[in-house]
Amino acid sequence: MAVRRGFTTANSRAELRRLQQRLTALARMKERGTQSQEVETSAGAVEIKENAGIARIQLIFPGKPDDPTRRVLMANGFRWSPSQGAWQRHLNESGRYAAQRVLKTISGANAA
C-alpha cells in the first residue's frame, strides 16, 4: 500500500479563488469599520454594534433579557458572549438581517 506524502494540488484554483474572495470581503468589512446605533424597544434601549475588529454583530441590552427574548435571539443565531457582554453572531448580511428581525420581533411581541 502506497503512502501519499507532500501537498495535494487537487482543486487548488478553487481554493485560491475562495481565499481571494474572503480577503476582499474582510477588506470591505475593515473599511466599513465598527458602527453603532441605539434602538428603543419596549425592553429598553438596545445597542446594535457592528464590531469589525472581531467580525461580529452584537446586540447589547440594558439588562438580562427575559426568556422569550432570549429564545428569539437564539432562534436567530445569536449566542451570549460573556467576554463581550453581548449577544452576537457573525457579521455579514445574514447577521444584519437577523438583528433587524430580532428587534422587530421583540418590539412587536412586547408591545402586543
KANORNOR-V587294 format. One record per residue. N is the residue number from 1. RES is the residue in three letters. OMEGA is omega in whole degrees, -180 to 180 (999 if undefined). Layout:
n: {N;N}
res: {RES;RES}
omega: {OMEGA;OMEGA}
//
This chain:
n: {1;2;3;4;5;6;7;8;9;10;11;12;13;14;15;16;17;18;19;20;21;22;23;24;25;26;27;28;29;30;31;32;33;34;35;36;37;38;39;40;41;42;43;44;45;46;47;48;49;50;51;52;53;54;55;56;57;58;59;60;61;62;63;64;65;66;67;68;69;70;71;72;73;74;75;76;77;78;79;80;81;82;83;84;85;86;87;88;89;90;91;92;93;94;95;96;97;98;99;100;101;102;103;104;105;106;107;108;109;110;111;112}
res: {MET;ALA;VAL;ARG;ARG;GLY;PHE;THR;THR;ALA;ASN;SER;ARG;ALA;GLU;LEU;ARG;ARG;LEU;GLN;GLN;ARG;LEU;THR;ALA;LEU;ALA;ARG;MET;LYS;GLU;ARG;GLY;THR;GLN;SER;GLN;GLU;VAL;GLU;THR;SER;ALA;GLY;ALA;VAL;GLU;ILE;LYS;GLU;ASN;ALA;GLY;ILE;ALA;ARG;ILE;GLN;LEU;ILE;PHE;PRO;GLY;LYS;PRO;ASP;ASP;PRO;THR;ARG;ARG;VAL;LEU;MET;ALA;ASN;GLY;PHE;ARG;TRP;SER;PRO;SER;GLN;GLY;ALA;TRP;GLN;ARG;HIS;LEU;ASN;GLU;SER;GLY;ARG;TYR;ALA;ALA;GLN;ARG;VAL;LEU;LYS;THR;ILE;SER;GLY;ALA;ASN;ALA;ALA}
omega: {-177;179;179;177;177;-176;175;-180;179;175;-176;178;179;179;177;179;179;180;177;178;179;178;178;179;179;178;177;-180;180;179;180;175;179;-180;-179;172;-179;-179;179;176;178;176;-178;-180;179;179;174;-178;173;-175;-177;-179;180;177;179;168;-171;172;-177;-178;179;178;178;178;179;-177;-180;179;178;178;178;179;-178;179;180;172;178;178;179;176;180;-178;179;-178;-175;169;-174;171;-176;-179;173;-178;178;178;178;180;180;179;178;179;178;-178;178;-179;-177;177;179;-178;-178;-178;-175;999}
//
